[in-house]
C-alpha cells in the first residue's frame, strides 16, 4: 500500500471572521492541502500549497494548533493511506487567485462552513479550530 503525507491550513480571515473552503474537482468542499515535497517541513508545505492554490501569501500560523487526519482512497487501482497534518492560520487577504486544481472557493462564517464542508473529518477539524480560537480569545 502506498503512503502519502500532506499538509494544509484551516484558513481564517481576520478581516471578516470567515473560513476558506475550496471546491475540489471531485465536487467536495475542503481546506487547502497538498502533498509534502522532499525536504519540506509540514509548515512549509502548508504555506506553499496555500500560495499555489489561492494566491494567499500573508498567512500567520496560530501557534499550538496542529491536527492530523488519516484516510484511505484509491487512485490508479492502488489503495493509498493518506495522512494530512493541518494547521490553523489567519490572513487579511480576501481576494483569491484560484489555481487550476479547484473549481471554486468560498469564505463562510463558522456555521455555514460547517454545513458546506463535505467530509466528517473536515467538519471535526473546523469544530476544533473554532474551539481553539474561542479559547485563545477568552484567555
Secondary structure, 3 states (H helix, E strand, C coil): CEEEEEEEEEEEECCCCCEEEEEECCCCEECEEEECCCCCCHHHHHHHHHHHHHCCCCCEEEEEEEEEEEEEEEECCEEEEEEEEEEEEEECCCCCCCCCCEEEEEEECHHHHHHHCCCHHHHHHHHHHHHHHHHHHHC
